[in-house]
Structures are given as C-alpha cells and as structure tokens.
Amino acid sequence: MTGPLVCRQVRDVTHDMKTFVFEASEPALFRHDPGQYLTFTFEIDGQEIDRCYTLSSPPSRPLLASITVKRVPGGRVSNWLHDHLTPGDVVRARGPLGGFSTARHPAPAYLFLSGGSGITPLMSMTRTLYDLASPADVVFVHSARTPDDIPFRQELELMAATAPQIRVAHVCEDDGAVERWDGHRGRLTLDVLRQIAPDLPRREVFTCGPQGYMRAVRRMLATAGLPEDRCHEESFEVPAPAAVKATGGTSFAVRLSRSGATIACDTGTPLLEAAARAGITLPSSCGQGLCGTCVTTLEKGTVDMRPGGGLRPGDVARNKILLCCSTPLEDLVIDA
Amino acid sequence: MSIVTTPATVRPREERGTSRIQDTVARRVVGHSLERPFYTDREFFDLDIAAVFTRHWLFVAVDAEIPEPGDYTTVEIGPYSVIVVRGDDENPRAFHNVCRHRGARLLDGERGSVGNLVCGYHKWTYGTDGALRYAPSQPGDFDPGCFGLKTVHVRSVGGLVFVCLADQPPADFTEVAARIEPYLLPHGLRRAKVAARTDLVEDGNWKLVMENNRECYHCDGHPELLRTFFPTYGYAGKDIPAPLRPAHERYLRTGAELRETYERLGLPYALIEELDHRTTGFRIQRDALDLAGESFTKDGRAACRRLLGDLPTPRLGHLSLHMQPNSWFHVVGDHAITFSALPLAPDKTLLRTTWLVHPDAEEGVDYDPDTLLAVWTATNEQDARLVARAQRGVSSPAYTPGPYAPTEYQVEAFCSWYVARLREELRR
C-alpha cells in the first residue's frame, strides 16, 4: 500500500486524540495485519518528515486506513496533524510493516494491555476479531490518566455488549473533569490484572504503551509465570521535547564513535538517513529492519526502534540497533 | 577419402563403474567385512551419499544447540549443506543452505543466531520460515513467492534433531520416533544445555567409524570407558570369556537392582533391537553401568550435580540408542552424549560429539568440564586411532574380507542394513 493517501475525514476521539481517515488516491484495498504500522512522509514547513503510525482501522474494513494520533506537547508532527491536516490533503505512506499482530500469533484467548496512545494496534486487533466474529476470547485492559482520556470508550462498550467473548476493563489514575471514576483506580498492578483476568496464564498477551508502562507489565507477566514467547509487545515512546533547532524539529546529536563524526538527527528521521544526508554512507540494504545489514551497537542514549524481524530480543539486550528503523530519543553515541 | 573409426566396444565410463559396483555389491558375503572398494573408492563414496545419506533420516543436531528462535546450526552432508534453524514458531526448520538468487552459500557460519536468514552475497533476506522477505532492487514483476528457500524435512525426537534430504522420507520414521521418544523424554533433553561440542575428523571411511562403534570386541583399548562400561556388551551369557565373568556377575546383580528403580520411576528400559530388516534401523535399551553406576567417570559417580530432567536419583545406568545410518547416544543420570558421524571423503569422517547437562547446571559450580568430558574424549581419540588403523589396512590390495565374531553381531546388522540400501538404490 505504498503511495499517496488522501485524507477523507478527521474524527475527535478524546480531547487530545484524533483519528485521521485515509483512502488510497487510486482505487485500492488496504491489505495489512491488525497491529501493523505505516511509515508516513509528511511535508511540514517545506521539510519532509517521516513518522510511523499504527493503523487503528482493522483489515476487515479494507476500503479505508486510519491512524489515531495523540497530541504531544512540543511534538512537531502530532501538532501539525491536529492543527493542519484536513480532508482532501494528500500524504505519502509506505508499508504495512511490523510483526506485532494477532495474525502472527493466533490463540484461543488473548489479553490486550495498553497505555495511552498504545491503544491503536490493539484497537485494530479487537475490531478485526469483532468484525470477523472470531470465537477467540478477548480481555481488553486500557490504562488511562482519567476517564476523559479513554479512547474509543463507547465503541469498546458496544463491542463488549454485543460480542459475548469480548470483555473490556479500564484502569484510571484519577477522576475526570465531571465524572467520578469508580472502576479500577491507580496504576495497573498484577492484583488488578488477576481480578480482571484470573486465567491470565492461559492467554496470549499483547502489550503496547509507553516504556515505563511496558516495563511494569513485563515484570507483572514474568511474576505471573507467563512464558516469554506468549508475550508480545510494541512500544511507542514519545520523545521528550529537546532543544528546537533552526530546522524547527527536535534534533539530537549522534556521535559515530569509530569515524569520529557527529551528525544531527531529528526525532522523525532514521539514523541511517540522517547519516546519508550528512554524506556518510553506512552499510545497509533493505531499509525496513529486515536484513540486519545496518546493525550497530548503541553505546549511549536511547532510540525508538521498529525492526521488521531483523533483530532478536537477545540482540536488543546486547544494545544492538538497526540504523534504518531507529530514531533518536536523546543524544546518542553509536559504534559506526 | 576419410577414415571413420567407431569405438563400438568402449562403453561409457559411468556404465562400466555401475556394473563394477553392482557386481561388488552382489558378491557381498553375509557375516564378513566389506570388500576394499566399499571403504576406499570415490564411486562407492558417491553411491553412499546417494543411497544412504540423501535418502534416510540423519541425526545432525540437538534442540539444545538452537534453543531460541533465530538460532541456527549448519551441517554438511556430502555435497549438501543444510541449515537447521529454530523458527519464530519455536519449531526446528531445515533448509538447503543455498540462496535462491544465484546459489551462493547463504550462511557461512557453523552456528549462530540471526533475525532473518540473510545471504552474505546480495542480501537476499529470508524469514525463518524460508519465505523470501526482501530482495534488493528487483523489477516490479518480481514475485518473491517463487523464491523461498528449498526445505529439508526435519523432525525433533525427544530433543534430538533429525533431517532427511529425500523428497519422500522413509515412512517408518514416525513409528520409530514414537517408540524411542518415551525412553528419551524423562531426561528433558529438549531444554537441556550444551556443555560442550567437539568435532573430530577421523581418518577412515564412515562405515568403519560406525562398525567400530557397534562392537565392544576391541574395548580393552578403552581403559577409561571400561571403568564403568561393562565389557560383556554383545556377548551371549553362555559365551562370556573367563576373565570377564566377575564383571558379568556384577552386571547381572546391578541390572536386577536397576530394573526396580526403572519400574519405580516409570522409565522404559526394555531392549528393542531392530537394526536390520527395516528402513529406520535402531536399537534402544536402558542398561547397567559398573562401579557407582551413575555416569561415565573414573569412579562411576555423577560428574554433574544437577540431574537431567530433575530425576530423583543419579543411579540410572545408561540409556543407549543406536540409529542407522550415522548416530549413537548415551544418556546417564547427569548428562547425555550424542554422536553424529558424517562422511567427508572416502577416508575422512566427521564425528560430532555433544555433551548435554541440565539447563541450570553451571560450569565450575555444578560440574567440572574436564571431568564431564574426560571419558568420552579419551574413548573418541582411541576409536579414531583404531579407525585410522583399519582404514590403512583395508586400503592394501592384500586385504580380503574377514569374518565378524558373534559379539560383533551389530556390525553385521549395520553392514547388512547398508548393503540392502545400496541394492535398493541400484534397482532404482
């Protein structure tokens, strides 16, 4: 589904989340696994910026593709989308990419855990299972700051009310502006998780959310004795706003320790591309995180990485990154 | 005027070779060792690859070598190279180690861990399911679906990984697997840890390596092994030579005790011996060991504190498994040893030996690797010298086949199984 997409509609989801609905510019169906993402190229103030967004729409509704974006304070792309993208506008996208999907791990029972904007891939998976009348049992647990921040709240309630094997529970830290929250309160804990899903160990778990949330969930699942191969995760880390450079984007310094060069790379640009723009050609091939040619060691800093299967968890544990699908979250030092 | 000569009486070399092979195979005398060309000739070597190694299930690796998705090992079988990789679905997969682009060797390492299988030549990238995921700069009409890796049959049996290069693998393997698996499963080899793996190139034909393994007639050449291994292996009770009688009496006593242990723990132990007269020939038995009876060590005591499969006692004797054409195995309470013989040349054979221990056993804490490896390292080296000696001897034009002793009945079973395979091949 590589090519230009036309925005057809912008829908409000919560006070700071919107869904952007796209159609292919030439008549076409979107084929993807629920949970996969597209890499979009947006032209913002005369500059091209790449960003990955998960499709919140399900493949069972293939005529349209939607992304759901949370406005991030200081976030260049999310603010631009919220403030400027309107029906009729054209954007470019490549994909679908990613292996975070129920399609890759079919199971009789799922547990979907999400925090913040991490809800989008799980929304696509749940909508798909619902649309296809799947017999799979789904427990959907979303963590939000307040009830006002729960995305797709009524839609989830409708699915839970009309499909007997889908259950939805939310965990909120605080009351809403007018609504008192009397559901599970505070942060997600293993106790709460066990109350909601006593049969937790038999489920295939999909988790998506901010890094801190993911770490907490990983610990809970390990404590509950879930085998690692039944836990799947995807992380969207929202970079902290850093010094805004003349380019207008959040940019970080990336030092290549072997060559001694330091390049600038903004939060929307893969490291490989930033190096190429700076005139440094590093070994690479597929550009999709598949082949592993651009693997390097991250010596300092953190990145947002979306490999397409070219790295194993063990490689990640040894600080290996793929330059083609890693964007900086802070200043970095890489072994290149 | 022109002169035309027609060499009508000269048949093509290949045909000459085939009929010579056929005659030699047809002449084989039951109960005797094989004639010289079987051990020395390139033509026989190529026939062995075709008749035996490309048609049968071969033991090539252990699951423990590839514990995680993306872990792989490669194995050379004659002219073939096979990748055995743990798939994303946790199951072992096997592929020909040949890129579908222009045929380059895909992975050149003996083992490692990869995200995807990426050819080192032009970066063609295959998933662990063998599907071509990415090929750089191809035209728009390029269909990656037509260029998946060529698959090789693979099957894990109780932690032992077998591959088969044939299009139609022998059908009886499923039944054999089902009969040996209950013997293996209690030891938890699938989740075990590789404590060591050694590659020994023996200067002898692969059949001499196998024949040597299938008898204990030469076992006085194995002083370390004989501390715990009863030398009466292969003898019928009534034919025990006088010097071996005390050992045999100990063997009978220990055997009776052990059978009680096996019954109590529900460990299958009965001898099944179907080495010949079937495609997947095998022999399996749980049997006594001498001295402390726990392990292959100087005093028979366990070399590793953690026991395989967390079984409650180290005193389990040894589970011994022989598989045609190329492998044998010993599982004792505290460790397991697997042996895979692969032909490299008419007079060169790779013997790959792997020691397995409990997954949580720590080197230097639960076991001393030198103690763990001592007996079979010495035994392998002694066997390698005997095989080289046999190879040098049978290479002489003065060599004529000699008779196998009764205690060498498993050698005869191996040869007769082997000759049956050649006859099948020559009939094709």
Interface residues (C-beta under 8 A of the other chain):
Chain A: R104 D229 S285 C286 Q288 L290 C291 G292 T293 P307 G308 G309 G310 L311 R312 G314 D315
Chain B: E68 P69 G70 D88 E90 S113 V114 G115 N116 V118 K123 T125 G127 R133 Y134 P136
